Amino acid sequence: MPRGPKGEKRPADTNAAAVLVGKIATGDVEDVSPTPESEGKSAAAVELGRLGGKARAAGMSAKKRKEIAKKAAKARWR
């Protein structure tokens, strides 16, 4: 099933998606995006998670980053 930008479930069928948009527009259905707090996650942990990749890359040498990138590219094209 397709997911919206925040991971919410959306109908895969075009007609069903149009009906959902109509219901949201008329107020029959509330369009609520899940927040990290509503999913039981700490706001501080979410913020640190967003910084994780950059912090990890900053601590690595260029050679190690290159090795990881090559491994990822090989896995993608496998």
TAHURA-V323103 format. One record per residue. SS is DSSP state (~ for helix, > for strand, _ for the rest). PHI is phi in degrees with one decimal (none if undefined). OMEGA is omega in whole degrees, 0 to 359 (NA if undefined). Layout:
# TAHURA-V323103
SS;PHI;OMEGA
SS;PHI;OMEGA
This chain:
# TAHURA-V323103
_;none;179
_;-63.4;178
>;-124.4;178
_;-76.9;184
_;-64.1;180
_;-102.6;178
_;90.3;180
_;-74.8;182
>;-77.5;177
_;-130.2;178
_;-65.9;179
_;-80.2;181
_;-73.1;182
~;-61.4;180
~;-66.0;179
~;-66.1;178
~;-65.7;178
~;-64.1;178
~;-63.7;179
~;-62.3;179
~;-62.3;178
~;-62.7;179
~;-65.8;178
~;-65.7;182
~;-65.2;181
~;-86.4;178
_;90.8;178
_;-69.1;181
_;-124.6;178
_;-91.3;179
_;-90.4;185
_;-113.1;175
_;-92.0;179
_;-68.0;176
_;-98.5;178
_;-57.4;180
_;-66.5;180
_;-71.0;178
_;-91.7;177
_;85.8;180
_;-101.9;177
_;-78.0;180
~;-61.9;179
~;-66.2;179
~;-66.6;178
~;-64.2;180
~;-64.0;178
~;-65.8;178
~;-63.6;178
~;-67.6;181
~;-89.9;188
~;-57.3;183
~;-64.3;180
~;-67.2;180
~;-66.8;179
~;-65.3;181
~;-65.7;180
~;-67.1;181
_;-86.7;182
_;-101.6;175
_;-78.4;179
~;-61.9;180
~;-64.1;181
~;-66.7;178
~;-61.5;180
~;-65.3;178
~;-62.1;180
~;-64.3;180
~;-64.5;178
~;-64.2;180
~;-63.8;180
~;-66.6;179
~;-63.8;179
~;-62.7;179
~;-67.1;179
~;-65.5;185
_;-91.4;179
_;-70.6;NA
